[in-house]
């Protein structure tokens, strides 16, 4: 798959076979939708141990090379922490919504430094409208265009930039954390919800603790450098995991009448690679399974895949999966094709 196609009403009508209710019944009978608090608690303890190791390194060495390697390591740990935000945001761990929210806020606001509530709202909108222009916030990125129509609709400096989007799509991922923090703070400023004050307090605590620890351990100049490396690579790592899920996959026409099952399967891409990829991607490599059943715990996704892949094969529903590197190539190719009209020289009318 090398470019994003647009699924229209006629395309949707051509998709037949299979019932989401039938598929869900199979998943339920397999007991895969049961909450997994023990798994999540083990993951939380594991992540906190990694974070403790990273913080300890800050105080036991004054070698810049090791400190920068620790910044890289902390970026890895931060994204592992963000997977807990994702798990609790989808209510995969605990039966009580309040428990999921509290664990999510501790990880999202205190440990990650963003807004848990903002992320949940935006991500849920994405799940309802995957790859639907003007409805999916995950593809509402000003400096990118995922279709030729969107590219042609850009103006000014954005039109110039999008022309070369395939070349800078991965470098701009370095700014993901900065963008998420900015959007999260705007959300906390403008929106009202029951845990708003708690989120604000946790976020302020994150800023104070994070900056204080780094400045005390490293001194101000090195602390700033550490922050740049840590935050930049955290964003790159997180975005490089989320990007293969849908980028470069078919877009859904806003007027298309398509059922939930086909909408979720046709717009998602699974990433192959076994246990390492599953660990590296936090289970998001099973994107088709996750989108069909968002509350299904990530440690059960591989079992769900066996059922869902067979179900799709039996009902002639396209089920797409590829390797991680190949997914990146497909994303770049899709963006290059989408911006192609902006690189064509204007037609010169003959006298």
CORHUSUL-V318838 format. One record per residue. RES is the residue in three letters. D_CENTER is the distance of its C-alpha to the mean C-alpha in Angstrom with 2 decimals. Layout:
res:RES d_center:D_CENTER
res:RES d_center:D_CENTER
//
This chain:
res:UNK d_center:20.24
res:UNK d_center:20.60
res:UNK d_center:19.89
res:UNK d_center:18.34
res:UNK d_center:21.09
res:UNK d_center:21.75
res:UNK d_center:22.51
res:UNK d_center:25.54
res:UNK d_center:27.73
res:UNK d_center:29.91
res:UNK d_center:27.10
res:UNK d_center:25.98
res:UNK d_center:29.61
res:UNK d_center:29.90
res:UNK d_center:27.33
res:UNK d_center:29.48
res:UNK d_center:29.67
res:UNK d_center:27.91
res:UNK d_center:27.38
res:UNK d_center:24.31
res:UNK d_center:26.87
res:UNK d_center:28.35
res:UNK d_center:25.10
res:UNK d_center:24.21
res:UNK d_center:27.75
res:UNK d_center:27.32
res:UNK d_center:24.16
res:UNK d_center:26.06
res:UNK d_center:29.17
res:UNK d_center:27.35
res:UNK d_center:26.40
res:UNK d_center:22.68
res:UNK d_center:21.64
res:UNK d_center:23.46
res:UNK d_center:21.77
res:UNK d_center:21.32
res:UNK d_center:22.22
res:UNK d_center:23.92
res:UNK d_center:20.98
res:UNK d_center:18.81
res:UNK d_center:21.79
res:UNK d_center:22.32
res:UNK d_center:18.78
res:UNK d_center:19.27
res:UNK d_center:22.67
res:UNK d_center:21.47
res:UNK d_center:18.86
res:UNK d_center:21.60
res:UNK d_center:24.00
res:UNK d_center:21.86
res:UNK d_center:21.49
res:UNK d_center:25.27
res:UNK d_center:26.00
res:UNK d_center:24.09
res:UNK d_center:25.94
res:UNK d_center:29.20
res:UNK d_center:28.96
res:UNK d_center:28.98
res:UNK d_center:32.43
res:UNK d_center:34.09
res:UNK d_center:33.93
res:UNK d_center:34.78
res:UNK d_center:33.90
res:UNK d_center:31.43
res:UNK d_center:30.08
res:UNK d_center:29.24
res:UNK d_center:27.74
res:UNK d_center:25.37
res:UNK d_center:24.50
res:UNK d_center:23.82
res:UNK d_center:21.42
res:UNK d_center:19.50
res:UNK d_center:19.78
res:UNK d_center:18.66
res:UNK d_center:15.45
res:UNK d_center:14.83
res:UNK d_center:15.93
res:UNK d_center:13.79
res:UNK d_center:10.49
res:UNK d_center:12.39
res:UNK d_center:13.23
res:UNK d_center:9.77
res:UNK d_center:9.50
res:UNK d_center:12.59
res:UNK d_center:11.15
res:UNK d_center:8.88
res:UNK d_center:12.13
res:UNK d_center:14.41
res:UNK d_center:12.60
res:UNK d_center:13.14
res:UNK d_center:16.64
res:UNK d_center:16.54
res:UNK d_center:18.78
res:UNK d_center:21.63
res:UNK d_center:23.87
res:UNK d_center:24.36
res:UNK d_center:21.84
res:UNK d_center:23.28
res:UNK d_center:22.63
res:UNK d_center:18.93
res:UNK d_center:18.76
res:UNK d_center:20.86
res:UNK d_center:19.00
res:UNK d_center:15.69
res:UNK d_center:17.48
res:UNK d_center:19.05
res:UNK d_center:15.83
res:UNK d_center:13.90
res:UNK d_center:17.01
res:UNK d_center:19.43
res:UNK d_center:17.56
res:UNK d_center:14.38
res:UNK d_center:16.24
res:UNK d_center:14.31
res:UNK d_center:14.79
res:UNK d_center:13.73
res:UNK d_center:15.34
res:UNK d_center:13.67
res:UNK d_center:10.12
res:UNK d_center:11.58
res:UNK d_center:13.39
res:UNK d_center:10.86
res:UNK d_center:8.40
res:UNK d_center:11.71
res:UNK d_center:12.83
res:UNK d_center:10.10
res:UNK d_center:11.25
res:UNK d_center:14.76
res:UNK d_center:14.57
res:UNK d_center:12.13
res:UNK d_center:13.06
res:UNK d_center:15.96
res:UNK d_center:17.04
res:UNK d_center:17.88
res:UNK d_center:16.28
res:UNK d_center:12.53
res:UNK d_center:11.29
res:UNK d_center:8.09
res:UNK d_center:10.90
res:UNK d_center:13.26
res:UNK d_center:13.37
res:UNK d_center:17.01
res:UNK d_center:17.43
res:UNK d_center:16.02
res:UNK d_center:17.60
res:UNK d_center:16.46
res:UNK d_center:20.01
res:UNK d_center:23.47
res:UNK d_center:24.37
res:UNK d_center:21.60
res:UNK d_center:22.70
res:UNK d_center:26.28
res:UNK d_center:25.49
res:UNK d_center:24.47
res:UNK d_center:27.30
res:UNK d_center:28.61
res:UNK d_center:26.65
res:UNK d_center:23.41
res:UNK d_center:25.40
res:UNK d_center:26.56
res:UNK d_center:23.20
res:UNK d_center:21.45
res:UNK d_center:24.38
res:UNK d_center:23.04
res:UNK d_center:19.26
res:UNK d_center:19.02
res:UNK d_center:20.50
res:UNK d_center:18.30
res:UNK d_center:14.77
res:UNK d_center:14.00
res:UNK d_center:16.27
res:UNK d_center:14.69
res:UNK d_center:11.44
res:UNK d_center:13.91
res:UNK d_center:13.96
res:UNK d_center:10.36
res:UNK d_center:11.69
res:UNK d_center:14.77
res:UNK d_center:13.28
res:UNK d_center:11.33
res:UNK d_center:14.63
res:UNK d_center:16.67
res:UNK d_center:15.01
res:UNK d_center:15.18
res:UNK d_center:18.82
res:UNK d_center:19.71
res:UNK d_center:18.50
res:UNK d_center:20.64
res:UNK d_center:23.47
res:UNK d_center:23.62
res:UNK d_center:22.60
res:UNK d_center:24.72
res:UNK d_center:23.68
res:UNK d_center:25.48
res:UNK d_center:23.52
res:UNK d_center:23.28
res:UNK d_center:25.93
res:UNK d_center:24.55
res:UNK d_center:21.13
res:UNK d_center:23.14
res:UNK d_center:25.29
res:UNK d_center:22.51
res:UNK d_center:20.82
res:UNK d_center:24.30
res:UNK d_center:24.98
res:UNK d_center:21.91
res:UNK d_center:23.22
res:UNK d_center:26.76
res:UNK d_center:26.13
res:UNK d_center:23.69
res:UNK d_center:26.05
res:UNK d_center:29.18
res:UNK d_center:28.34
res:UNK d_center:27.45
res:UNK d_center:30.50
res:UNK d_center:32.86
res:UNK d_center:31.78
res:UNK d_center:31.44
res:UNK d_center:33.25
res:UNK d_center:31.88
res:UNK d_center:31.57
res:UNK d_center:29.82
res:UNK d_center:27.60
res:UNK d_center:26.37
res:UNK d_center:25.76
res:UNK d_center:23.90
res:UNK d_center:21.62
res:UNK d_center:20.89
res:UNK d_center:20.10
res:UNK d_center:18.10
res:UNK d_center:15.95
res:UNK d_center:15.61
res:UNK d_center:14.67
res:UNK d_center:12.22
res:UNK d_center:10.31
res:UNK d_center:11.01
res:UNK d_center:10.01
res:UNK d_center:6.54
res:UNK d_center:6.05
res:UNK d_center:8.18
res:UNK d_center:6.29
res:UNK d_center:3.36
res:UNK d_center:6.62
res:UNK d_center:8.92
res:UNK d_center:7.70
res:UNK d_center:9.51
res:UNK d_center:10.63
res:UNK d_center:14.33
res:UNK d_center:14.80
res:UNK d_center:17.40
res:UNK d_center:17.15
res:UNK d_center:18.89
res:UNK d_center:22.00
res:UNK d_center:22.24
res:UNK d_center:25.64
res:UNK d_center:24.85
res:UNK d_center:25.90
res:UNK d_center:23.68
res:UNK d_center:23.39
res:UNK d_center:20.34
res:UNK d_center:20.62
res:UNK d_center:20.77
res:UNK d_center:18.17
res:UNK d_center:15.47
res:UNK d_center:16.85
res:UNK d_center:17.67
res:UNK d_center:14.41
res:UNK d_center:12.31
res:UNK d_center:12.74
res:UNK d_center:13.31
res:UNK d_center:13.61
res:UNK d_center:16.98
res:UNK d_center:18.27
res:UNK d_center:19.52
res:UNK d_center:19.24
res:UNK d_center:18.10
res:UNK d_center:15.01
res:UNK d_center:14.37
res:UNK d_center:14.83
res:UNK d_center:12.95
res:UNK d_center:9.71
res:UNK d_center:10.39
res:UNK d_center:11.28
res:UNK d_center:8.15
res:UNK d_center:10.64
res:UNK d_center:12.50
res:UNK d_center:10.30
res:UNK d_center:13.58
res:UNK d_center:14.91
res:UNK d_center:12.02
res:UNK d_center:12.18
res:UNK d_center:15.93
res:UNK d_center:16.17
res:UNK d_center:13.35
res:UNK d_center:15.91
res:UNK d_center:16.72
res:UNK d_center:16.30
res:UNK d_center:14.32
res:UNK d_center:17.68
res:UNK d_center:19.11
res:UNK d_center:16.66
res:UNK d_center:18.85
res:UNK d_center:21.81
res:UNK d_center:20.31
res:UNK d_center:19.59
res:UNK d_center:23.34
res:UNK d_center:24.21
res:UNK d_center:21.72
res:UNK d_center:22.34
res:UNK d_center:26.05
res:UNK d_center:25.88
res:UNK d_center:24.28
res:UNK d_center:26.89
res:UNK d_center:29.66
res:UNK d_center:28.77
res:UNK d_center:28.07
res:UNK d_center:24.43
res:UNK d_center:22.57
res:UNK d_center:20.06
res:UNK d_center:18.25
res:UNK d_center:17.11
res:UNK d_center:17.59
res:UNK d_center:17.27
res:UNK d_center:14.50
res:UNK d_center:16.79
res:UNK d_center:17.84
res:UNK d_center:14.40
res:UNK d_center:14.27
res:UNK d_center:17.78
res:UNK d_center:17.07
res:UNK d_center:14.46
res:UNK d_center:17.13
res:UNK d_center:19.84
res:UNK d_center:18.31
res:UNK d_center:17.90
res:UNK d_center:21.41
res:UNK d_center:22.87
res:UNK d_center:21.37
res:UNK d_center:22.99
res:UNK d_center:26.19
res:UNK d_center:28.36
res:UNK d_center:27.99
res:UNK d_center:29.45
res:UNK d_center:32.43
res:UNK d_center:35.67
res:UNK d_center:37.21
res:UNK d_center:40.03
res:UNK d_center:43.45
res:UNK d_center:46.06
res:UNK d_center:49.45
res:UNK d_center:52.49
//
